[in-house]
Amino acid sequence: MSLLVVAVGDLIGSPGKDRPFAAVVPVHLSFEDVRVVGPMDVSGRAIGLIDAVEADFTVTATAHLTCIRCLTEWDSHVEVGARQFFRRVPDDGGYPIIDDEIDLYEPARDELALALPSTPVCREDCRGLCPTCGTDLNSDPCGGHGDDSDSPFASLRDLFDT
């Protein structure tokens, strides 16, 4: 049972009639460098249409991000506004009305997922990590690396240079 179910039977066929809703529900989204685990706050209103219901809502949550350049981790507030349509017989662009109720959990979760950055960067001018020693170039400039000809892997360097 979802915590984001709204009764809308009296809204269908009553254009402009609306019903506010609000809930805080658990969510778990995990991508390579982005995670949202915890509460998702959803609030908005369901609005009656001639043969459907429109839901205008805002989703807020806290995302845990990892910079793709320097691996710094931080939390960021994410907020996204959305509008979705619900119909008894959904078409390609809507969600279903089942037993005169709409379930906003999946649409809210989907909108939150779409609002998350696909390639989080801690700051625009992030310099990343040194590819040789792994030093964070934002906080400690790498002094460079000496001649590595004595490395046991030095002979492999020329293997792919053809």
N, C-alpha and C positions, 0 to 999 in steps of 0.2 A: 504494500500500500504506500503510495507516494504521499509526501507531506505537502505537495503543491497541487492538489486537486481543488478545482473551483467549480461549484454548481452554476450552470449557465442556461438551464432549461427555460427560465423566464426571460432571458436576454435575446434568445433567437427569435427573430420576427419583431423585435422592438428596437429599431434603429436609434442609437444614441443613449439608450439606457445602459448604465454601467455598474460595475461592482468592483470595489477595490480589493486587493489581496496583498498579503505580505507573509513571508515565511523565511526562516533560517534553517537550511537543510545541509546535511553532510554531502561533501563531494570529494571525489578522488580522480584527478586527472594527472597523468604522468607521461611526459614526452622526454626526449633525450636530455635537454638542458632546462626544462621547465616542469615544475610540479605544483599542483594545487591540491592540498590535503587539508581538509578542515571545513569550516562553515562557508556556505554560499548564501548570501542574503539576496532574496528576490522580492521585489515589490512593484506594484503597478496596478493596472485596472483592466478588467475584461469589459468590452464594449459590444453591445448587441448590434447586429446587422440584419438585413432582410432574411438571409438564409445561412448565416454564419456568425462567428464571434471573432472579434479582433482582440488580441492581447497586446497591450503596450506595457513594457516592463523594463526594469533596470536590474542588472545582476552585478553584485560586488563580491570580491573575494581577495585573499592574499595569495600571491604566487611566490614560490621560491625559485629563483633564477640562478643560473650559472653562466658566467661570461664565456662565450665561445673562444675568446682570444687569450684570456689570462687565468681562467678558472676561478675567479672571484665569485663568491656566492652572496646573495642578498635577497631580501624580501621586498616585494613591490605590491602596492595596492592596484587592483585591476577593477575597472568599472566600465560596463558596456550597456548601452540602451538598445532595445530591440522591439520589433513588432512582428507578431506571427498571427496567422489566420487559422482558425479551426472550423471544420465543416463536418456535417454528419457523414457525407461521402467525400473524403478528402481527394483533392486533385494533386497534381505534381508539386504544388507550392504550399500545401497546408498540412495540418495535423488533424487527427480525428476527434470528433465529439462522441464520447461513448457514454451511454446512459445519462444523457444531459449533463455531463461533466467534462471538463478539459483538464488534462494533466500537464502542467507546465515544467515538470522536472527536466525532461529530455530537451525541450527547446531552450531552457535556461542554461543547461549544461553545455549544449552545442554552441550557444552564443558566447559563453565564457571561453570555451576552447578556441573559438575563432579569434577572440580578442587577445589571446596570449601571443607574445613574440615568438616567431619561429627560430630566430637567431639572436638571442639576447646578448647585448654588449653592455658592459658596466658603464662605459662612457664613450662618446664618439671618437676621442683621440686615444683609445686604449692601444698600447703598443704590443700587448701580448707577452708571450714567453720566448726566451732565446731558444731556437731550435736545437742548439748544441748542448747547453747545460741546464736549460729549464728555468733560468732566473727570470723573475717577473720584471720586465723591462720598464714598467710604470714606476716601480719603487727603487730599483737598483740597476742602474745602467750596466750592462755587461761590458767588461773591459776587452772583449774579444778573446779569441782562442789562438793559442800558438800553433806552430807547425805540428800537424798530427801524422807526419810521415812515419813515425815510429809506432803508430797504432797497428795492431795485428789485422785491422780491417782496411788499412790504407790501400792495399793492392786491389781491393774490390771496387774502389772509387771509379777506376777507369773501365771497369767491366761494361758499364752501360753507356759510356761515351763513345759512340761510333758514328 
